Amino acid sequence: MTDVLPQPDCSLKAVCEPLERCCLDPLEEPGSKRPPNTGARLWGRVRSKLLRQKLDPQTVETKNWHTDVIEMNGIKVEFSMKFTSRDMSLKRTPSKKQSGVFGVKISVVTKRERSKVPYIVRQCVEEVEKRGIEEVGIYRISGVATDIQALKAVFDANNKDILLMLSDMDINAIAGTLKLYFRELPEPLLTDRLYPAFMEGIALSDPAAKENCMMHLLRSLPDPNLITFLFLLEHLKRVAEKEPVNKMSLHNLATVFGPTLLRPSEVESKAHLTSAADIWSHDVMAQVQVLLYYLQHPPVSFAELKRNTLYFSTDV
């Protein structure tokens, strides 16, 4: 029997490969082989079963683990699953160990590193632009969870072998590590405090009013957050320039990063959301639209934003 535990960030290819290898191993009868593509077909059944369970109202309502077994051509896959609401799956837990980078405030990390943009962000972006910018589905296709966790541990420990490990690692794992870093910040990059204002600003119908509001909100961000956000924006724009090859448009990238960089605080979520469906849909489209607005906006520099802040403060 082959036991496979699907992981949240694990890709179909990563699971199929070990299944396929075991499919090609000799069976008890000499010279016999399992049919080709058994691994992919078997994992396809597992995914179908998982989706059916996920959409089952009874599964959604229970907090217990559900165990199931699927078998094909002598291979048995046993898996467990349970529904976790979006507010729990995206819950940000500050790290108790402030010496690392994951789960640590971005201001703390940049001050410690004496940098404007966290080292992990700069290195992951550099590696993606070096050898992953033309990768189909970059940032959309998940990396292998174990690889992402290994990179997380190396960055947290500030290991001297970081660069060597990055150069050898699958590019989707590096992209996944960058997404995980932003997802595990104690508060979103665009901050809890400004979240309601971003939601109101993106809903404005007058273009001039929207422009003024959205630029003012950028100026209101703490410096480390703003500089890192502008750095990420320019990177995502360069990724989108390769859309004919990598299939990642500005909208696709906004869909991937929007809910990670901008989302309501836990207090606000609990105050307004009552059901699993609400949790999944609440403000997600607006979060995507906020990031898409900035991605489609002409480039704006940190210095330019700060000059405008000075003008606003003296013109009272």
C-alpha contacts under 8 A as a table, 3 or more apart, distances in Angstrom:
res1	aa1	res2	aa2	distance
1	M	74	G	7.51
1	M	75	I	5.73
1	M	76	K	5.21
1	M	77	V	7.50
2	T	19	L	7.93
2	T	75	I	6.02
2	T	76	K	5.54
2	T	77	V	5.97
2	T	78	E	7.98
3	D	76	K	6.89
3	D	77	V	5.26
3	D	78	E	5.62
3	D	79	F	7.73
4	V	15	V	7.92
4	V	77	V	5.74
4	V	78	E	6.37
4	V	79	F	6.70
5	L	78	E	7.34
5	L	79	F	5.62
5	L	80	S	7.51
6	P	10	C	6.72
6	P	15	V	7.52
6	P	79	F	7.27
7	Q	10	C	5.16
7	Q	145	A	6.48
8	P	145	A	7.11
9	D	142	S	5.29
9	D	143	G	5.98
9	D	144	V	5.89
9	D	145	A	4.93
9	D	176	G	7.92
10	C	14	A	6.56
10	C	15	V	7.21
10	C	142	S	6.12
10	C	143	G	5.95
10	C	144	V	4.49
10	C	145	A	5.35
11	S	14	A	5.22
11	S	15	V	6.60
11	S	141	I	7.08
11	S	142	S	5.52
11	S	143	G	6.16
11	S	144	V	6.17
12	L	15	V	5.35
12	L	16	C	6.02
12	L	43	W	7.71
13	K	16	C	5.06
13	K	17	E	6.07
14	A	17	E	5.67
14	A	18	P	7.35
14	A	144	V	6.66
15	V	18	P	6.06
15	V	19	L	6.60
15	V	43	W	7.52
16	C	19	L	5.04
16	C	20	E	5.83
16	C	39	G	5.21
16	C	40	A	5.26
16	C	43	W	6.57
17	E	20	E	5.01
17	E	21	R	6.18
17	E	39	G	7.21
18	P	21	R	5.07
18	P	22	C	6.35
18	P	39	G	7.81
19	L	22	C	5.31
19	L	23	C	6.19
19	L	38	T	7.71
19	L	39	G	4.58
19	L	40	A	7.63
20	E	23	C	4.87
20	E	24	L	6.49
20	E	37	N	6.70
20	E	38	T	6.48
20	E	39	G	4.44
20	E	40	A	7.16
21	R	24	L	5.34
21	R	25	D	6.75
22	C	25	D	5.21
23	C	33	K	7.52
23	C	34	R	5.63
23	C	35	P	7.71
23	C	36	P	7.68
23	C	38	T	6.45
23	C	39	G	6.63
23	C	75	I	7.52
24	L	33	K	6.20
24	L	34	R	6.26
24	L	36	P	7.89
25	D	33	K	7.11
26	P	29	E	7.52
26	P	30	P	6.91
26	P	31	G	6.77
26	P	32	S	6.21
26	P	33	K	5.80
27	L	30	P	6.82
27	L	31	G	7.80
27	L	32	S	5.98
27	L	33	K	6.37
27	L	34	R	7.71
28	E	32	S	7.91
29	E	32	S	5.81
34	R	38	T	7.20
34	R	73	N	6.38
35	P	38	T	6.03
35	P	73	N	7.65
37	N	40	A	5.36
37	N	41	R	6.14
38	T	41	R	5.12
38	T	42	L	5.83
38	T	72	M	7.43
38	T	73	N	7.38
39	G	42	L	5.15
39	G	43	W	6.09
40	A	43	W	5.20
40	A	44	G	6.03
41	R	44	G	4.95
41	R	45	R	6.44
42	L	45	R	5.16
42	L	46	V	6.41
42	L	70	I	7.78
42	L	71	E	7.57
42	L	72	M	6.43
43	W	46	V	4.83
43	W	47	R	6.14
44	G	47	R	5.17
44	G	48	S	6.19
45	R	48	S	5.04
45	R	49	K	6.11
45	R	70	I	7.64
46	V	49	K	5.09
46	V	50	L	6.12
46	V	70	I	6.94
46	V	77	V	7.95
47	R	50	L	4.99
47	R	51	L	6.16
48	S	51	L	5.21
48	S	52	R	6.25
49	K	52	R	5.18
49	K	53	Q	6.23
50	L	53	Q	5.16
50	L	54	K	6.08
50	L	81	M	7.80
51	L	54	K	4.93
51	L	55	L	6.22
52	R	55	L	5.28
52	R	56	D	6.22
53	Q	56	D	5.06
53	Q	59	T	6.24
54	K	57	P	7.98
54	K	59	T	6.53
54	K	60	V	6.73
54	K	83	F	6.91
55	L	59	T	7.57
55	L	60	V	7.37
56	D	59	T	5.30
56	D	60	V	6.45
57	P	60	V	5.05
57	P	61	E	6.29
58	Q	61	E	5.22
58	Q	62	T	6.43
59	T	62	T	5.44
59	T	63	K	7.96
59	T	82	K	7.30
59	T	83	F	6.74
60	V	63	K	7.70
60	V	82	K	7.97
60	V	83	F	5.55
60	V	276	A	7.92
61	E	83	F	7.97
62	T	82	K	7.85
62	T	83	F	7.44
63	K	82	K	6.45
63	K	83	F	6.58
63	K	84	T	7.73
64	N	82	K	6.12
65	W	80	S	6.24
65	W	81	M	5.44
65	W	82	K	4.74
66	H	80	S	5.43
66	H	81	M	5.26
66	H	82	K	5.98
67	T	78	E	7.37
67	T	79	F	5.82
67	T	80	S	4.30
67	T	81	M	6.58
68	D	78	E	5.91
68	D	79	F	5.68
68	D	80	S	6.41
69	V	76	K	6.83
69	V	77	V	5.65
69	V	78	E	4.42
69	V	79	F	6.46
70	I	76	K	5.80
70	I	77	V	5.30
70	I	78	E	6.56
71	E	74	G	6.75
71	E	75	I	5.57
71	E	76	K	4.26
71	E	77	V	6.19
72	M	75	I	5.34
72	M	76	K	6.54
84	T	88	M	6.41
84	T	89	S	6.23
85	S	88	M	5.47
85	S	89	S	6.27
85	S	276	A	6.15
85	S	279	I	7.20
85	S	280	W	7.84
86	R	89	S	4.99
86	R	90	L	5.99
86	R	276	A	7.61
86	R	279	I	6.02
86	R	280	W	6.01
87	D	90	L	5.48
87	D	91	K	5.81
87	D	266	E	7.50
87	D	269	S	7.58
87	D	279	I	6.65
88	M	91	K	4.89
90	L	183	R	7.17
91	K	266	E	7.67
92	R	103	G	7.57
92	R	183	R	7.27
92	R	184	E	5.52
92	R	185	L	6.51
92	R	186	P	5.39
92	R	187	E	6.75
93	T	103	G	6.52
93	T	184	E	6.95
93	T	185	L	7.86
93	T	186	P	6.02
94	P	103	G	4.70
94	P	104	V	6.17
94	P	184	E	7.71
94	P	185	L	7.12
94	P	186	P	4.83
95	S	98	Q	6.39
95	S	102	F	7.00
95	S	103	G	4.59
95	S	104	V	5.80
95	S	186	P	7.88
97	K	100	G	6.47
98	Q	101	V	7.46
98	Q	104	V	6.08
99	S	156	D	7.43
100	G	103	G	7.97
100	G	104	V	6.98
100	G	155	F	7.35
100	G	156	D	4.16
100	G	157	A	6.34
100	G	158	N	7.64
101	V	104	V	5.38
101	V	109	V	6.28
101	V	155	F	7.01
101	V	156	D	5.40
101	V	181	Y	7.95
102	F	152	K	7.45
102	F	156	D	6.64
102	F	181	Y	5.75
102	F	184	E	6.15
102	F	185	L	6.61
103	G	181	Y	7.62
103	G	184	E	5.06
103	G	185	L	4.73
103	G	186	P	5.47
104	V	108	V	6.87
104	V	109	V	6.87
104	V	185	L	6.15
104	V	186	P	6.33
105	K	108	V	5.29
105	K	109	V	6.49
105	K	185	L	6.32
105	K	186	P	6.06
105	K	187	E	7.72
106	I	109	V	5.11
106	I	110	T	6.16
106	I	118	P	7.29
106	I	185	L	7.37
106	I	224	P	6.69
106	I	225	N	7.01
107	S	110	T	5.34
107	S	111	K	6.04
107	S	224	P	5.84
107	S	225	N	7.66
108	V	111	K	5.26
108	V	112	R	6.11
109	V	112	R	5.17
109	V	113	E	6.09
109	V	118	P	6.47
110	T	113	E	5.05
110	T	114	R	5.59
110	T	115	S	5.03
110	T	116	K	5.97
110	T	117	V	6.36
110	T	118	P	5.54
110	T	224	P	7.05
111	K	114	R	4.90
111	K	115	S	6.68
112	R	115	S	7.91
113	E	118	P	7.44
113	E	119	Y	7.62
115	S	118	P	6.53
115	S	119	Y	7.62
116	K	224	P	6.19
116	K	227	I	6.71
116	K	228	T	7.33
117	V	121	V	6.86
117	V	122	R	6.75
117	V	224	P	6.80
117	V	227	I	6.69
117	V	228	T	5.22
117	V	231	F	7.77
118	P	121	V	5.41
118	P	122	R	6.48
118	P	228	T	7.61
119	Y	122	R	5.13
119	Y	123	Q	6.06
120	I	123	Q	5.28
120	I	124	C	6.05
120	I	155	F	6.83
120	I	178	L	7.41
121	V	124	C	5.38
121	V	125	V	6.04
121	V	178	L	6.39
122	R	125	V	5.30
122	R	126	E	6.04
123	Q	126	E	5.05
123	Q	127	E	6.17
124	C	127	E	5.20
124	C	128	V	6.17
124	C	166	L	8.00
124	C	174	I	6.03
124	C	175	A	6.82
124	C	177	T	7.75
124	C	178	L	6.25
125	V	128	V	5.15
125	V	129	E	6.13
125	V	178	L	7.96
125	V	235	H	7.06
126	E	129	E	5.23
126	E	130	K	6.03
127	E	130	K	4.96
127	E	131	R	6.28
127	E	132	G	7.18
127	E	166	L	7.29
127	E	167	S	7.46
127	E	171	I	7.75
127	E	174	I	7.76
128	V	131	R	5.60
128	V	132	G	4.45
128	V	133	I	5.68
128	V	171	I	6.61
128	V	174	I	7.40
128	V	175	A	6.95
129	E	132	G	5.77
129	E	133	I	4.97
129	E	239	V	7.69
130	K	133	I	7.01
131	R	134	E	7.47
131	R	135	E	7.95
131	R	171	I	7.50
132	G	135	E	4.96
132	G	138	I	6.96
132	G	171	I	5.96
133	I	138	I	7.08
133	I	239	V	5.64
133	I	242	K	7.04
133	I	246	N	7.18
134	E	138	I	7.72
134	E	239	V	7.77
134	E	242	K	6.23
134	E	245	V	5.79
134	E	246	N	4.90
135	E	138	I	5.45
135	E	245	V	7.50
135	E	246	N	5.22
136	V	245	V	6.64
136	V	246	N	3.88
136	V	247	K	5.94
136	V	248	M	7.54
137	G	140	R	5.09
137	G	141	I	5.46
137	G	246	N	5.74
137	G	247	K	6.12
137	G	248	M	6.12
138	I	141	I	6.04
138	I	172	N	6.55
138	I	175	A	7.17
138	I	246	N	6.79
138	I	248	M	7.13
139	Y	142	S	7.10
139	Y	172	N	6.87
139	Y	175	A	5.57
139	Y	176	G	6.74
139	Y	179	K	7.92
139	Y	253	L	7.47
139	Y	256	V	7.14
140	R	253	L	7.85
140	R	256	V	6.57
141	I	172	N	6.67
142	S	172	N	6.10
142	S	173	A	7.06
142	S	176	G	6.26
143	G	147	D	7.29
143	G	148	I	6.88
143	G	170	D	7.45
143	G	171	I	7.73
143	G	172	N	4.50
143	G	173	A	4.00
143	G	174	I	7.52
143	G	175	A	7.48
143	G	176	G	5.75
144	V	147	D	5.41
144	V	148	I	6.41
144	V	172	N	7.82
144	V	173	A	6.03
145	A	148	I	5.10
145	A	149	Q	6.17
145	A	173	A	7.63
146	T	149	Q	5.11
146	T	150	A	6.12
147	D	150	A	5.01
147	D	151	L	6.29
147	D	169	M	7.61
147	D	173	A	6.01
148	I	151	L	5.16
148	I	152	K	6.13
148	I	173	A	5.28
148	I	174	I	6.93
148	I	176	G	6.46
148	I	177	T	5.39
149	Q	152	K	4.90
149	Q	153	A	6.19
149	Q	177	T	7.86
150	A	153	A	5.19
150	A	154	V	6.33
151	L	154	V	5.06
151	L	155	F	6.19
151	L	162	I	7.94
151	L	165	M	7.86
151	L	166	L	7.93
151	L	174	I	7.67
151	L	177	T	6.88
152	K	155	F	5.30
152	K	156	D	6.06
152	K	177	T	6.71
153	A	156	D	5.08
153	A	157	A	6.11
154	V	157	A	5.18
154	V	158	N	5.97
154	V	159	N	5.32
154	V	161	D	7.92
154	V	162	I	6.34
155	F	158	N	4.89
155	F	159	N	6.51
155	F	162	I	6.93
156	D	159	N	7.88
158	N	162	I	7.43
159	N	162	I	5.70
160	K	163	L	7.65
161	D	164	L	5.33
161	D	165	M	6.08
162	I	165	M	5.16
162	I	166	L	6.09
163	L	166	L	5.06
163	L	167	S	6.23
164	L	167	S	5.23
164	L	168	D	6.52
165	M	168	D	5.28
165	M	169	M	6.04
166	L	169	M	5.16
166	L	174	I	7.23
169	M	173	A	6.89
169	M	174	I	7.04
170	D	173	A	5.42
170	D	174	I	6.73
171	I	174	I	5.07
171	I	175	A	6.27
172	N	175	A	4.98
172	N	176	G	5.97
173	A	176	G	4.88
173	A	177	T	6.08
174	I	177	T	5.00
174	I	178	L	6.45
175	A	178	L	5.25
175	A	179	K	6.46
176	G	179	K	5.10
176	G	180	L	6.05
177	T	180	L	4.96
177	T	181	Y	6.15
178	L	181	Y	5.16
178	L	182	F	6.64
179	K	182	F	5.39
179	K	183	R	6.12
179	K	257	F	7.49
179	K	260	T	7.63
180	L	183	R	4.88
180	L	184	E	6.03
181	Y	184	E	5.34
181	Y	185	L	6.47
182	F	185	L	5.42
182	F	188	P	7.16
182	F	189	L	7.03
182	F	260	T	6.54
182	F	261	L	6.68
183	R	188	P	7.32
183	R	260	T	5.39
183	R	261	L	7.33
184	E	187	E	7.94
185	L	188	P	6.16
185	L	189	L	7.41
187	E	191	T	5.88
187	E	192	D	6.38
187	E	265	S	7.78
188	P	191	T	4.94
188	P	192	D	6.57
188	P	260	T	6.90
188	P	261	L	5.17
188	P	262	L	5.57
188	P	263	R	6.72
189	L	225	N	5.81
189	L	229	F	7.33
189	L	261	L	5.15
189	L	262	L	6.76
190	L	194	L	6.91
190	L	195	Y	7.16
190	L	221	L	6.92
190	L	225	N	6.94
190	L	261	L	6.05
190	L	262	L	5.62
191	T	194	L	5.73
191	T	195	Y	6.44
191	T	221	L	7.62
191	T	262	L	7.17
192	D	195	Y	5.27
192	D	263	R	7.39
192	D	264	P	6.27
192	D	265	S	5.46
193	R	196	P	7.41
194	L	197	A	5.30
194	L	198	F	6.27
194	L	217	L	7.33
195	Y	198	F	5.18
195	Y	199	M	6.38
195	Y	262	L	6.88
195	Y	263	R	6.72
195	Y	264	P	6.19
196	P	199	M	5.12
196	P	200	E	6.29
196	P	264	P	7.78
197	A	200	E	5.03
197	A	201	G	5.93
197	A	217	L	7.59
198	F	201	G	5.02
198	F	202	I	6.14
198	F	214	M	7.17
198	F	217	L	7.18
198	F	290	V	7.11
199	M	202	I	5.60
199	M	203	A	6.51
199	M	283	D	7.93
199	M	286	A	6.53
199	M	287	Q	7.55
199	M	290	V	7.80
200	E	203	A	5.30
200	E	204	L	6.74
201	G	204	L	5.50
201	G	210	K	5.82
201	G	213	C	5.79
201	G	214	M	6.12
202	I	210	K	6.63
202	I	214	M	7.43
202	I	286	A	7.15
202	I	289	Q	7.13
202	I	290	V	6.03
203	A	210	K	8.00
204	L	207	P	7.51
204	L	209	A	7.02
204	L	210	K	5.54
205	S	209	A	7.92
205	S	210	K	7.13
206	D	209	A	5.35
206	D	210	K	6.09
207	P	210	K	5.06
207	P	211	E	6.06
208	A	211	E	5.08
208	A	212	N	6.24
209	A	212	N	5.21
209	A	213	C	6.09
210	K	213	C	5.12
210	K	214	M	5.96
211	E	214	M	5.33
211	E	215	M	6.08
212	N	215	M	5.40
212	N	216	H	6.02
213	C	216	H	5.09
213	C	217	L	6.20
214	M	217	L	5.13
214	M	218	L	6.49
215	M	218	L	5.12
215	M	219	R	6.40
215	M	305	L	7.76
216	H	219	R	5.07
216	H	220	S	6.28
217	L	220	S	4.95
217	L	221	L	6.72
218	L	221	L	5.48
218	L	226	L	6.65
218	L	305	L	7.80
219	R	226	L	7.62
219	R	305	L	5.98
219	R	306	K	6.80
219	R	309	T	6.68
221	L	225	N	6.23
221	L	226	L	5.59
222	P	225	N	5.41
222	P	226	L	6.14
223	D	226	L	5.08
223	D	227	I	6.01
224	P	227	I	5.34
224	P	228	T	6.05
225	N	228	T	5.26
225	N	229	F	5.97
226	L	229	F	5.05
226	L	230	L	6.15
226	L	302	F	7.47
227	I	230	L	5.23
227	I	231	F	6.14
227	I	302	F	6.48
228	T	231	F	5.00
228	T	232	L	6.15
229	F	232	L	5.10
229	F	233	L	6.08
230	L	233	L	4.99
230	L	234	E	6.36
230	L	300	V	7.91
230	L	301	S	7.45
230	L	302	F	7.56
231	F	234	E	5.49
231	F	235	H	6.45
232	L	235	H	5.05
232	L	236	L	6.16
233	L	236	L	5.20
233	L	237	K	6.19
233	L	294	Y	7.52
233	L	295	L	6.21
234	E	237	K	5.08
234	E	238	R	6.34
234	E	299	P	7.76
235	H	238	R	5.15
235	H	239	V	6.34
236	L	239	V	4.93
236	L	240	A	6.18
236	L	250	L	7.57
236	L	253	L	7.06
236	L	295	L	7.70
237	K	240	A	5.03
237	K	241	E	6.32
237	K	250	L	7.03
237	K	295	L	6.55
238	R	241	E	5.10
238	R	242	K	7.12
239	V	242	K	5.61
239	V	243	E	7.16
239	V	248	M	7.29
240	A	243	E	5.02
240	A	248	M	5.75
240	A	249	S	5.06
240	A	250	L	5.60
240	A	253	L	7.78
241	E	244	P	7.94
241	E	249	S	7.96
242	K	245	V	5.55
242	K	246	N	5.93
242	K	247	K	7.60
242	K	248	M	7.55
243	E	246	N	5.03
243	E	247	K	4.57
243	E	248	M	4.97
243	E	249	S	5.49
244	P	247	K	5.76
248	M	251	H	7.89
248	M	252	N	5.59
248	M	253	L	6.38
249	S	252	N	5.05
249	S	253	L	6.27
250	L	253	L	5.16
250	L	254	A	6.06
250	L	292	L	6.64
250	L	295	L	6.71
250	L	296	Q	7.63
251	H	254	A	4.98
251	H	255	T	6.10
251	H	288	V	7.83
251	H	292	L	6.18
252	N	255	T	5.08
252	N	256	V	6.39
253	L	256	V	5.09
253	L	257	F	6.13
253	L	258	G	7.98
254	A	257	F	5.24
254	A	258	G	5.10
254	A	288	V	5.24
254	A	289	Q	7.36
254	A	291	L	5.53
254	A	292	L	5.36
254	A	295	L	7.92
255	T	258	G	5.57
255	T	259	P	7.35
255	T	288	V	5.25
256	V	259	P	7.22
256	V	260	T	7.65
257	F	260	T	5.21
257	F	261	L	6.12
257	F	288	V	7.65
257	F	291	L	7.76
258	G	261	L	5.44
258	G	262	L	5.95
258	G	284	V	7.89
258	G	287	Q	5.17
258	G	288	V	4.56
258	G	289	Q	7.73
258	G	290	V	7.31
258	G	291	L	5.56
259	P	262	L	5.30
259	P	263	R	5.73
259	P	284	V	6.26
259	P	287	Q	5.65
259	P	288	V	6.64
260	T	263	R	6.88
262	L	287	Q	6.06
263	R	283	D	7.99
263	R	287	Q	6.93
264	P	268	E	6.01
264	P	269	S	6.03
265	S	268	E	5.29
265	S	269	S	6.16
266	E	269	S	5.03
266	E	270	K	6.15
267	V	270	K	5.35
267	V	271	A	6.26
268	E	271	A	5.04
268	E	272	H	6.35
269	S	272	H	5.48
269	S	273	L	5.67
269	S	279	I	7.91
270	K	273	L	5.62
270	K	274	T	7.50
273	L	278	D	5.96
273	L	279	I	6.09
273	L	282	H	7.89
274	T	278	D	6.70
274	T	279	I	7.52
275	S	278	D	5.24
275	S	279	I	6.34
276	A	279	I	5.05
276	A	280	W	6.31
277	A	280	W	5.23
277	A	281	S	6.31
278	D	281	S	5.26
278	D	282	H	5.42
279	I	282	H	5.62
280	W	284	V	7.67
281	S	284	V	5.75
281	S	285	M	7.75
282	H	285	M	7.94
283	D	286	A	5.06
283	D	287	Q	6.13
284	V	287	Q	5.05
284	V	288	V	6.30
285	M	288	V	5.09
285	M	289	Q	6.15
286	A	289	Q	4.90
286	A	290	V	6.14
287	Q	290	V	5.23
287	Q	291	L	6.63
288	V	291	L	5.46
288	V	292	L	6.08
289	Q	292	L	4.87
289	Q	293	Y	5.95
290	V	293	Y	5.19
290	V	294	Y	6.71
291	L	294	Y	5.32
291	L	295	L	6.18
292	L	295	L	4.92
292	L	296	Q	6.07
293	Y	296	Q	5.30
293	Y	297	H	6.08
294	Y	297	H	4.93
295	L	298	P	8.00
300	V	304	E	6.72
300	V	305	L	7.22
301	S	304	E	5.18
301	S	305	L	6.34
302	F	305	L	5.21
302	F	306	K	6.22
303	A	306	K	5.11
303	A	307	R	6.14
304	E	307	R	5.10
304	E	308	N	6.34
305	L	308	N	5.17
305	L	309	T	6.29
306	K	309	T	4.86
306	K	310	L	6.36
307	R	310	L	5.13
307	R	311	Y	6.40
308	N	311	Y	4.98
308	N	312	F	6.19
309	T	312	F	5.12
309	T	313	S	6.18
310	L	313	S	5.10
310	L	314	T	6.21
311	Y	314	T	5.34
311	Y	315	D	5.96
312	F	315	D	5.30
312	F	316	V	7.17
313	S	316	V	6.38
